[in-house]
Amino acid sequence: MSRRHANLIRSIFHEPPSGNLHWRDVESLLKHVGASLEPISGARVRVTLNRMEGVLHRPHHSNVLDANALVHLREFLARAGVTPSLYETKGAEE
């Protein structure tokens, strides 16, 4: 995993939530970890990862995720098994 993606995962799970996560970076991370993204309608995107399916919302007026979208993303990634500790462990083994 690239350092950029590892830093992004840490930012997603960091408390308090970051107000500076760009959708294009999140989309890149999701694709990197093997997710499939399918536009549904409007700003909604169906994401499938590790047999988990969720719906995320692209930001409307800017490319930065708001706090609500970040919480949904965090919950989805946790359900799919993508956590900072998982990738820190993998990085230490490589």
Sequence and secondary structure as in RCSB ss.txt:
>XXXX:A:sequence
MSRRHANLIRSIFHEPPSGNLHWRDVESLLKHVGASLEPISGARVRVTLNRMEGVLHRPHHSNVLDANALVHLRE
FLARAGVTPSLYETKGAEE
>XXXX:A:secstr
  HHHHHHHHHHH SS  S  BHHHHHHHHHHTT EEEE STTEEEEEETTEEEEEE  SSSSB  HHHHHHHHH
HHHHTT  HHHHHHHHHH 
